Amino acid sequence: MAAPVALHALSRLVEIFSEKVKYGQRVRIVTSMATLALVAAPFAGSILVFNRAVTGESRSELYTLQWDYDKVGFGEGHGLMPGGHTLDFGWTNARSDLGIWLRDIFGWTIDPGLTDYMQRNWGWGAGIGLGWLFVAIGLYTGRKNEWIWLFFELFIAIVIAQLTYWIGSAVYGSAVYSIRYYFEATGGIVLVSAFGLVTLVRAARNVPRLLTLCISAAVAIVAVGWLTLVREVLDYNFGARLETYLILALVLILLGLLFTSTRNINSRFGQSRFGQNLAAAWDALWPGYIVLIVVAGVSLIGYTPARLRERLPDWPNGLYRYNKVGQQEIDALNAMRDPSKPVLVVVLHDPNPGIDDDWRNYGALMAATSPYLNSDIIVGRVFDKADVDQFVQRFPGRQVLYEVGEKLYRTVDDALSPDTTPVSTDKS
């Protein structure tokens, strides 16, 4: 992420000292860059200071303290694959990740029947996701703006950097982690896309009204087809009532646009200041921004809930309560607790040495725990039974429950006894 910014700054310095630039302008540019560097340096250095404080080594890779294989690079010991991570694995991850990212960034998709053709001929994720189209429009319309290319270079840089990491967004054979590995550059790409869309909106103001109505009708038709696509591809049924309301809303919007014009506004409100302001606002919004609002609304109402319920292999609910983390964990705790007292949940090792501890079993309780340890629910881990009493004494006035695996118990002896029937039900 730093490399494109550094190259951009270097190019500016070369530019101002190689051309006929006034001295005052040079001073302003150099001063702004020096200020940026001075402000950024403490934040960058804090990473080294933090690592030193918690591990004793400034250049520690904290992930490797939990999983020794979870590190950047290639070869043996990098990742879980036999022989370690390779560049071929990196290219495979990039293609899959881009396919997921281009689909999820704006939530607009095409017929998946075209995906195989596009991936065979274009590749690199230019399949079911239409996000690449918005990015291309932004690059073309903003090609003379340096910041457009800088933001795009940030995205390219992080895609290249992620080639060196062994895991991608596709887990269990499907799109689980979405834009996770390109997240830092996503904001910049959204701005690039927005530049292109705003340019198109401004250009549409000069388009004849009949043509803009045709464009709006086309958007409505695509939206209806898109609803069908999401229902079939993502196996999610919105329900006939919701789809009917949505289609009816699109039709009403088009009819309203058909019979609304600046002339209508002026005739209704006369030459009043309010009427003039309303007419000016309508000229600025119609047709582009209104069409974009409809497009964004359809994506938000349709694609997002369907995406969260998309079926994965061996995971019928998709991302909904993914990894078993969900409200059911809180419900199981509430069924056992005393409502008048805050709760302390002590997580213990499973007495069976062949069973590994899994954070997913208490993930929702972790989310409910305040970092200041003053929340209604606090969850903590104790690795040795002998330390339980001392740990519990740190939180007086709380009801104490004990968790082993996916089950809650009222006493530590019950929790660590393999013969005890759990009080709570299985939360999976």
N, C-alpha and C positions, 0 to 999 in steps of 0.2 A: 504493500500500500504506500510505503514511503518512496519507493523508487520512481514512479511516474511523477510525483510531486518534485522530487529532487531534479529529475531531468527537465521538467518544465521550468523550474527556477534557473537551472543552468542555461537553458536556451534563451531565457529572458536576459540574463546577464551578457551572454554572447551577443545578443541582438542590440542591446543598448550601447555596448562599447565598440561595435563594429559599424554602426550607422551614425548618421549625423543627428544625434539626440542631444538636446540641450542639457547643460550641466544640472540644472535644477530638477529636471525630470529624472535624470540618473540617480540623483541623491534620494528622491522620493521612492524610486523602485528598490534601491539597495536598502534603504531604511526599513521599508515594509517587509522585505525578506529577512533582514536581520532580526526584526521584532518577532516575526513568526518563528524563527529558529530559537530565539531566547525563550519564548513562551512554551514551545514544544519540548525543549530539552529536559526540563524538570519532570514532565510527565513520562517521557521515554525513560529517563533515568530511574524513576520510581519503581519500574519493573525489576530492575537489577537490585535495588535496595530491598524491595519486598522479598525477593527470592533469597537474598542473603540473610534476612531476618528470620525466615521460617525454615530454611533448609541448611544454612551455613555456606551455600554456594550461590554466587551471583547468577551463574548461567545454568541453573538447574532447570530441567524440564519437569514441571510439577506432575504432568500426566503420568510420567514414567514411575513416579513413586507409588501410584495406585496400580498401574498396568505397565510392566516393563516393556511390553511390545508396542505400546501406543506412542510412537514417536515418528518424527518426520524423517524421510530418507528412503533409501533403497537397500535391498539385500537382506540377509539373514537377520532376524530379530526385529524387523520392521513389519508389524502387522501379524495377522494370524495365518496367512497363506504359507503353504510349504515353500521354503526357499526365500520367503520374505517378499516385500513389496517390489514391484518392477514398474518400468515405464509403461509397459503394455497394460498393466492393471490401472495405471494412472489415466491413460487415454480412455479406457473403458469407463472408468468412473466419471470422467469429464463429460463424455457423450451422454451418459445416463443423467448426470446432474443437470446438464443444460436442458435436456428434454423436460425434466421436472420443473426447473426454474422458469423456462419460457412459458410453461403452462400455468404456473401458480402466480406469477408476478402480477398479472392483471385478470386472471380467471377467464380468459377467452380462448375457446378451443375450436377445432374444426373436426370434420368427420374423421374418425380414426382409420377409416378405410384408406384415406390418403396418406396416412402416416408412413406405412411401409415404403410407398413409392418415394416420398420426400426424403426419408432417411437413406434409402438406397442411392438416390441421386444427389441429394444435398448434404445429408448427414448432420452431425453435430447438433442433434436435438431439434432441427427445424421440422418438427412433426406436428403433433396435435396441438402444441402451444402456439399462440399467435403473438406472444410477447416480442419476438424478434422483429415483427412487422413494425411495431411502434418504435422500437429502437432504430431501425433502419430509416424511418421517416425523420426522426430527430437528427440522426447523423447527416442526412442529406440536406435538410432545411437549415441546419446549424453548422454546416461544414466550414464556414468562415469565422466561427467563434472558437477561440482557443479553449475556453472552459468546457465546451462540448467534448472536444477530443481528450481533454484531461480526465474528465469523468469516465469516458469510455475506456481510456487506457488503464484507469484504476480497476475497472472490471476485468479487462484482459489480464492484468497483472495478477489478480487474485485467482483467476482460472488457472493460469500457469503455475502459480505457487501451490495450488491444491493438488496438482499432479503428483507432488512429492508426499502426499498423505495417503495412507493405505486404505481408508474407508471413504465411501461416498454416501450420497443421499438415499440411494435405493437399498432398502433392507427388507428381508423376507420377500425379495423379488418384486417389490413395488415401491411407489414413491412415498416413503415414510417421512424423511427429514426435510423435504421441500427445499427452500432456499437457504438452508442453514449454512452451507459451506461457502456461499457467495454473499452472505448477508451484508458484510461491511461495504460492498460496492453497490448494493441494490438501490440505496437512496440516490446515488449519483445517476444511475441508469434511469430511474423514475423521472429525474429532472431532464435528462436528455430526451426521453419520450414526451414529456410534457411540452418541451420547446417545440417539437414537431407538431403536436396536436394543436397547440395554440396558433402556430403558423397556419395550419389548415383552417382553423376556425376563422381567423381574420380574412383569409382568402375567400371563404365561403360567403362573406358579406356581400360580395360583388356578383354572386351567382344568382341568376334569375330564380324567383320564388318557386316556379313550377318545378325546376330541377331540384331545389332543396326539399320540396315535398316528396319528390321521388326518392331522394336519399333517405329521408325519414321513414318512408314506407318500406324501403329496403332494410333499414335497421330493424323495424318491427318484424318483418318476415324472418330475418336472421335470428332475432331473439326468440321467436316461436320455435324455429328449427333447433335453436340451441337448447331450449328447454327439453325438447324431445331427446336430443343427443345426451344431455346430462342424465336424464332419466334412464336411458338405455345403457350408456357406457359405464356410468358410475353406479348403476343399479340402485338409484334413489328415486323414490316417487314423491313428488311434491304434494300430490293430492289434487284431484280435479278442481276443487274449489279455489285453491291458491292460483293454479295456472289460469283458470278462467278470469279471476280478478286481475291478474297481471296483464293478460292479453287485452282485457277490457280497458285497463288503464292506458296501455299503449295506444289503443284506438282513440280514446278520448283526447289524449295528448295531440295526436295527429289532427283530429277534427278541430281542436282548439287552435292549433297553429294554422290550419287552413283558413279559418274565419277571423284570424287576428292579424292585424297589420298596423303599421304606424298610422295609416289613415284612420283606421277604426279607433285607435286610441285617441287621436286628436279630435275626432268627431264626438267622442263620448265625454272627454274632459275639456274640450275647447282648447284655448291657447293659454290655459293656466300654467303656472310654473310646475305644478305637480304633473300635469299632462305632458309638458315638454320633457321633464326629467324621465317620466315613464316611457315615453316614446324613444328617448335616447338610450335608455337601458335596454329596451326591446331590440333596438337596432344592434346594440353591442352583443347581446346574448344569442339572438337568433341568426342562423340556425345551429351554429356549431356547438356552443356551450350547452344548449338545451339537449341536443342529441347526445352529447357526451354524458350528461347527467343521467339520461335514460340508459345509456350503455352501462355506466358504472352501477346504476341501481339494479339492473338485471343481473350483473355479475355478482353483486353482493347478496341479493336475495336468492339467486339460483345456484351459482357455482360453489360458493363458500360452504353452505351446509352439506351439499352433496359431496364435496371434497372431503369433509370431515368424516363422512360415513362411507367413503369408498372402500369396497371390500378388498382385503389383502389375503394372500394365501394363509390359511389357518388363523385368520384374524378377521372375523365377519364384520366387526364394528369399525374397521379402519382405524382412523386416528382418534375416534371417540373412546375415551378412557384407555388410551394407548398405554401399553406396558402395565395394564391393570391399575394404573393410578387414577383414582376418581372419587366421586362422592360416596361410593359404597364403603370406603375405608372410614370416613367420618361417621357414616350412619352406624357402622358396627361399634365404634367407640361410644357414640351417644346412647346406644342400647344398653351399655354396661355402666355408664358413669352416673355419679350423683350430680344432678343439675345445679345444685347449690354450691358446688366446689369447682375450682379449676382443676385441670387434669395434668398429671405428669406421666408420660408413656416411656417406660424404660425398655429399650430394645436389647435383647440378649442373644447370644449365640445359640444356634440350634444344638441340642445335646447330641444329635447324630453327627459324627465327624464327617460323614460322607455328603452332608448337605451344606452348600455354601449359603452364606447370608446374601440377601437380595434387597437392595434399597427400594425396589418397586413395592415391596410389601408395606412400607410406611411412607411412600412418596407423598401422599396427600397430607399426612400429618406433618411432614417436613415443611410443606407449603404453608401450613397453618401456624407454624412456630415463628414467633418474632425473633429477630436477631438480638433484641434487647432482653429476651427471656421474660417478658411481662405479658404474654398472650394467654388466652384462655386454655390453649393446648400447647404443651411443650413436649417435644420428643427428643430423647437423647440415647446414645448407645453406651453400654457398659460392657467391657470385654471380659471381666472376671467377676464371678459371683461374689467374691470377697469384697469387692468395691461398691456393691449395690447400696448398702446402708449409708455409707459416707456420701454417695452421690445423691441419694434421696433427701438427706438432711439439708442439702443446699436449697431445697425448694419446699419449705414448710407450708402447711395449710393446703396442700394439694392432695387430691385423690390419686393414688399411684396404681397404674395398671402396667402389666408386663406383656411384652410381645415377643413371640418366637415364630419366625416364618410369617404366615398370614393370619395367625391366631392371637387373640388377646386372653390374658389370664389375670386373676385377681391377686395371686401371691406368686412370689418368685419360686417357691418350691413346686407349685402346680405347673409353672411355665417350664421348669427344667426337668420335670418328671416325665419320662416317655410313656408312662401308663395312664396319665391323667387325661380325661376327656375334656376338651376345651369348653369354656363357657360360651364363647362367641361362636357364630357360624362362620363357615368358610367365606371369605370376602371376595373370592375370585368370581 
